[in-house]
Amino acid sequence: MRRKTAQAIAEMTSEVLGYGVLVTDEDGIIIGCSEVSRVGKLHAPSLSVMASGMPNLTSKEEAQTMGVKPGYTAPILLSGRVAGTVSIAGLPRDVERYGRLVKRQAEVLLMEQAFLERRLRRQWAVQELAESIMLYRPEDGGGEALLQRGQDLGFDLGGCRIAVVLNVRSPEDHPSAGGENAFREMVLNRIVNFFGSPEHLISPLSSQQIVAFLSLSCGRGMEETALRLCEELVAQLREAGVEAEAGIGRGAEGLPRLAESAHLAREALSTGRALGLTVCAARALSAEMLLSYLPAWRKRQHIEHVLGDGMDATLTETFLAWCRNPFSANGVARELSIHRNTLQYRLKKIREVLGLDPWNFHDGFAVWSALILRKFSRSFRAEGQGASRNPEAV
């Protein structure tokens, strides 16, 4: 039993009942007392109580012999084990009825404390497991031990899973009550409750992100299911006043692929944020993620060589819509709410300004990649972060 808890029990019950109260550890040493000067001393009546496991009344004469006060002493039981004693001072016939009440209160408080400690230990163990998966590399070994740790905590890391990494924050103009820790605990509980199944491994990370290794059915539909769930989760969090972004990895079976899925989820999140996305799937951002690894000087060079001073906002919007609806004039016109003739004019304008043909796949990819890199650059400058994973500024 913790001294802080024992002292709280003694002071609180003594104040309510008007009698002196003390709490001992399993060796009979006083660890909490309404008379603080007695803390650290041996309480002799507690020794026989712990030996028998039964309450005991100490008369005035017996108390004088043992150098204590008369009263009622009872064992504190936790999971069938004597964890200490609680004693209330006074004439035995007056305090016995209160002693049983104090004993029960102490046992309830200890059970709550034990439950919270077990829960906290499990949370730390789950977080350490999640961090270990994020850092796992097959060439370093240790895979069997990691699988066993997961098994001990109730998670099958060898089955089909997909990693999701989330950034969460409260709106700047609505700071969360109770501080950052209380806010993250609230969000974590919402996420755990949303996914529901205890088979999902969900944990905060030391990076202040939250990772979810979702246990979903194997097959082509795994990534689509994860995307749909994350879109719904982000929408629900937004309704609750929580701003969130999610990065989704690739479907995985086995520990090595699961670690890879986690890396891809984090990369997709970083890349998608730069593009203004809130739910970012690695499958849909493969090309953008590859572009983000280019050296800073090469990014600048490609942007300058391809775009120069051309491509204003209208032409940029038109070309990106053209990429989303490849060679479909009707589709682009509908998306932008413009006439087909206006679309043709703008595409010809792009060819005139850049010297690259939007109808040619090779030229089109050069323009698209330059526009994406320019969007990265502007996003990083706006956030004041530099180049995210790359050490050089874009």
N, C-alpha and C positions, 0 to 999 in steps of 0.2 A: 504494500500500500504506500502511496506517495505521502510524504509529510504534508505537502500543501493541502491535499484532500483531507487528511486526518484533522488538520488544524481547522479547516473550514467546517467539518462536521461538528467538532467540539464547540467552536464559537457560536455557530448558528443554533444548535440545539440548546446550549446553555442560555443563550439570550431569550429564546422562546419559553423554556421551562422554568428558568430562574434557579436552577441547580447547577453545581459544578459538573462538567463532563470531561472525560479524557478518553483517548484512543491509543491503544498500544499496537506494536507490530507483533509478529509471530514469536518473538523472543521475550515478550512482556515489557519491552522498553516503550515508555510513553513518547509518542511521536506527534500528538496533538492534544492540547489541553486548554480549558478556559483560563487556567492559571499558567501562563506561559513559562513561569520559572520552573515548573515541574517537568517540562519537556526534556527528554534525555535520561530521566531516572527510571529505575525499575519499579514496576507496579506488581508487588508480590501476589495479590489475589488473582491476577491474570494467569499466573503459571498453572495453578490447579484447574482453572476454567479451561485452558487450552488442552491440558492433559486429559480431562474428562469429556470435553466437548459440550459441557452442560453449564447453564448459568449458576451463579453462586451469590449468596447474600453474606455480606461481611458486617458483623455486629460491631458495636462500639468497642467492646472489650478486645475482639480479634483485631480490629483496626489499630488499636493502641499497641498491641504486641508486634504488628507488622510495620508500624510506622506509616500507616496510610489513613485515609478517611473511611468511615463506614459508608456502605451503600450497596449497589447492585451491579454485578459484573456479568457480562454475557459474551459468548464467542461470536465473532463475525465470520459467517460462512460464505465462501465463494466457490461455486462449483463443487460443493461437498467437502471442501478443505477449509480448515481454520486459518484465516488470513490475519487474525489479530483479535483484539477484544475492545469492547466499549464499556465504560463504567460511568455510572451516575452517582454522585455523592449525596448522602442524606440518610435519614433513618430508613432502614430497609423496607419497613411496612409502607412508607410514604412514596418511595421512589421506584419500587419494583414495577408498578404498572407503567411508569414512564420509560423504564429501562428497556422493556420489550419494544416499545415504539421507536426508541433511539436505535436499537439494534437493527430493526427492520429498515429504518431510513439509511443507516450506514451501509447495509447490504445492497440496497437499491442503488445508492450512489456508486458503490464499488463495481456493481455489475455494469452500470452505464459507462464508467471509466474504462473497464476492461473491454467492453464492446467498441468504444471509440478507439482505444489503442490498437485492437485487432484490425479494425477498419483502416486506421492510418497506416499500420504496417503493411497491409495488403495493397493499399494505394501506392506506397513507395515501391513495393515489390513489382507491381504492374508497370509503374513508370520506368523502373530500371530495366524491365524486360523490353518495353517499347523502345527505349533508348538503345539497348543492345541490338535490337533488330535493325534500327536505323543505321547503326555503325558496322553491322556484320559484313564481313568479306569472306567468301569461301576459302580463299587462299591462306587466310590466317588461322583456320581451324576453329574449333570450339562449337561447331554446329550441333553435335549431339548433346552437349551440356545445355545449350540454349533451348533445344527442343524439349529437354527434360524439365527445365525451369518453367517453360510454358505449360507442360503437362501438369506439373505440381500446382499451378495456379488455375487449372481448368481450361487451358487453351490448346487446341490442336494446331500447331504451327506448320504441320506438314500437309494440311488439307488445302482446299481452294479458298483463297482470300484475295482481297484487293485493298490497297492502301489509299487512305484519304487523309490529306493534311489540311488543317483549317487555321486561318487567321481570324481572330474575333476581337472586337473592341466595342466599347460603348461610344455613342455619338459624343463629340467634343462638347456640345452644348447641353448634354444631359449626363453629367458624370454619375457613375453608379454609387448607390448608397453602400456604406460599409467598406469601401476601398477596393483596390484592384483584386486582391485575393478573393474577397467575397464575390466580386463580379465573375471571376473565372470559375469559381466553384459553382455558381448558379448556372453559367453557360454549360459547363461540363455535365451537370445533372440533366439539363435540358437535352443535350446531345445523346447521353446514355439512354434517357427515357424515350427519345425519338426512335432510336434504332431498336430498342427493346430487348433483343435476345442477349443473354449472358455469354453467348459464344463469340460475340464481337469483342475484340480487345480495343478498348478506348481509353486513352490516357493523355494528360497534359505532358508537354516536353519542357526541358529546361530552357528551350528557345522561346518560351511563351506561346508556342503553337500547340495545337491539339491534334493528335494522330488517332485515326480509327483504322484498325485492320479488320475489315468487314468479312465475315464468314458468309459467302454467297455460293449458290450453286455453280458448278463448273460449266463452261461452255461459252458460246458466242454472246449470250445475253447478259453475262456478268457485268461487263462494263456499261452496258445500257442501263441495267438495273441500278448500278452505283450512281450513274449520272442523274437518273430520275430521282433517286433518294436524296442526293445532295442538293438538287434544285429545290426540292420540297423543304428540306431542312433549312437552307439559306433563307427561303421565303418566310418560314415560320419564325426564325430568329429575328428577321427584319421586323416582323409584326410585333415582336416582343421588345423592340428597341435595341437590338444587337446587330451591329454591322459585321458581316461575315463573308469570307471568301474561301472557296474550297478547291484544292488541287487533287485530281484523281489519277492514280497510277494505272498500270495495266494489270489485267487478271493474272494471278499467280498460283502455282501449285508447288509447294515445297519452300523451305526457308530461303535458299539463294534467290529464287524468283521473287519472294515476298520482300526481301531487302531491296531488290531492284525496283519493285513496284513503289516502295516508299521513296526512293530517290527520285523516280519519275514524277511522283505526286508533288514533291516539293519543287521540282523544276517547273512542272506545269503551273503550279500556283504562282511562282515568281514571274514566269513568262506571261501568264494570263493577266496578272495584275498590271503589267506594263502595257497591255493592250486594252485595259479597261474592262476586263471580264471578271465576273464574280464566281462562276463555276467553270473550272478549267480542266478539261480532260486531256491527258497526255496523248491519247490516240488522235485527237483532233488538232493538236498543236505540235506534231512531230517536226514539221519543217521550221516553224518559228523557234522551237527549242534548239534546233541545230544552228540556226542563224545567231542565236544569243551567245554561242561559244566562239564566234569569230573574234579575233583580236580587235581592240578599239580602233587602231589605226586603219585596219582593213574595213571596218564598218564605215568609218568616215569617208574613206576613199570610194567605196562602192556607192554611197549616197551622193557624193559630189559628182562622180563620173556619170551616173545614170540620171539623176534628177536635176542637177545644176540648180538654176534659179526657177525652173519650171514647176508645174504641177501645183496649182493653187488648190484651195479647199474643195471647190466644185469639181475640178478634174480628178482630184484624189478620190472623192466620194464616188464619182462615176466609175473610175477604173476598178476600185475595190468591189463595187456591186457587179461589175463585169466579170470579175474573178469568181464571185460567189454564184453567178449564173453564167457559166462559160458558154460564150457564143450563142446566148439566147437573148436576142434583142428584145423580144416581147417580155421576158422575165425581168430584165433590167429596167425596162421602161415602166413596168408595173411597180417594181420596188421603189423606184425614185419618183414615181408619179410624174413622168415626163413623156413627151411624144417620141416615137421612134426616130423621127427626123432630128430631134434635139440630141438624142443619144448618138446618132451617126455623126453629127457635127462635132460633139465633144470627143469622140474616139479619134476622128481625123485631126482634131486640135492636139490631142496627146501625141499622135504620130508626128505632127509638124513641130511641136515644141521639143520633144525628146529625140526625135530621129529614130524611134523604135516603134514597131508595128504591133498594136494591141491584138491583132488577129493572128499573130505569130506566137506560138507557145513559148519558144526560147526567149524572145524579146519580152513577152508578157511576164515571164517569171523574173526576169531581171528588174522590171519595174516594180512588180509586187514585192520582191525581197527588199528593194531599196526603200519602199514606203513603210514596210514593217520595221526595218532598222531605224528609220527616222522616227517612227512612233515610239520605239524603245528609248531612243535618245531623249526625246522630249519628256517622256514619262520619268526617266531617271533624274533629269535635271529638275523637274517639278518637285520631286520628292527629296531632292538633295542627297541622294544615296550613291551617286556614282553609278557604276556598272554592275550592281547586284553581285553575281557570282564572279565576274571578271574584275581583277584588281584595277585595271586602267579605266579612266573615264571614257564614256562614249563620245 
